[in-house]
């Protein structure tokens, strides 16, 4: 099952709104062969591409703490991710800038069948 954790709504009394994330994970599907297809939208096209951060325990994976896959193409909007049967993973995508994450997506979860 694929779920997205909604980002927190900001602003005291509605005075300010939290901007929509620049990167949104739209789907994670498949996974029966140990590989699942992830798709996303992005309002940015980073020259260095994206990192797909993942964890089986941290609900908000970060560049500093967690494992990741690199997608070198900033125009890419899909990738195949690896996982173990029966395990639930937490995923975030970030745009890469100067050797680290710049903008993060919200967390998505996926359990490999």
N, C-alpha and C positions, 0 to 999 in steps of 0.2 A: 504494500500500500504506500502511496505517495501522498505526503501532506506538506503544506507550507505553514510555518509559524508566522502569523501576521506581525508586521512590525508594530512597535508601540505607537499609539497616537499621542502626539505632543501637544503642547500648548496649554497653559493654565487658563481656564475659562474660555477656550476657543480663540484666544487672541492671536496665536500663531499656529500654523500647521506644520507638521513634519513633512518635508518634501518626499515625494515618491522616490523609492530607491532607483538608481540608474540601471541596476542589473537585477533582473527577476528570473528565478528558475521557474520555467513554465511546465515542465514535465520530466518524469523519470519513469521509464517503462522497460519491460523485458526482464532480464536478469536471470533467466533460467539456465543460461550457459555460463554464469559467473560474470557476465558483462551486461550492463544496463545502458540504455541510451538516455542521456540528459539533454534537454533543450533549454534555452534561455533567451530572453530579450535583453537588449542593452542600448542605452542612449549614447554610450561612449564606444569608441573604437580605439582601444589602447594599442600603441605601437608595439609594446612588448607582449601583448596578449593577455590571457587570463590565467588565474590559478583556481583549480577546483579543490577546495580544502575539505577534508573529511575526518570523521572520528566516529567511534562506536560508543564513546562515553561523554565527550564534551558536546553540549547542545548548541554551542556557538563556536565552531572551529575558527581559529585565527592563524595567521601566517606565522606568528612567533611560536605557537605551541603545537600545531598539528601537521599531519602529513598532507601532501597535496600532489595533484597532477598539474603539469603546465600545458596550456594550449597556446602555442606560439602565434597563432593567427588572431589578431584583434577583430577581424571581421567574422570569425567563427561564431556560430550560435547553437552548436551541438557538439557533443563528445561522448565517447563510450567510457564508462567507469567500471572498475572491477570491484567485486565483493564476494563474500562467502555466503553460501546458502544458509538461510535462517537467521542471519545477522541483520540488525537494524543499524543504518548509518545516518549520520547527520552531515549535511552538505551545505557549503556556502561557496559562492563564486566571488572572486574579486578581480578588479582590473589591476594590472601590474604597471608600476611606475617607479623608476629608479631602483629596481631590484627588490621591491616589496609591494604589499597590497596597498591600493589607494582607496577604491570604493568597494564596499561589500554588499552582497545581496542579503536578503533575509535567509534564515535557515530552512532547509527542506529536509524531510526525513524519508527514507526508503528502506523497506525490508526486502532483501533478496529472497526469492522463493526457494 
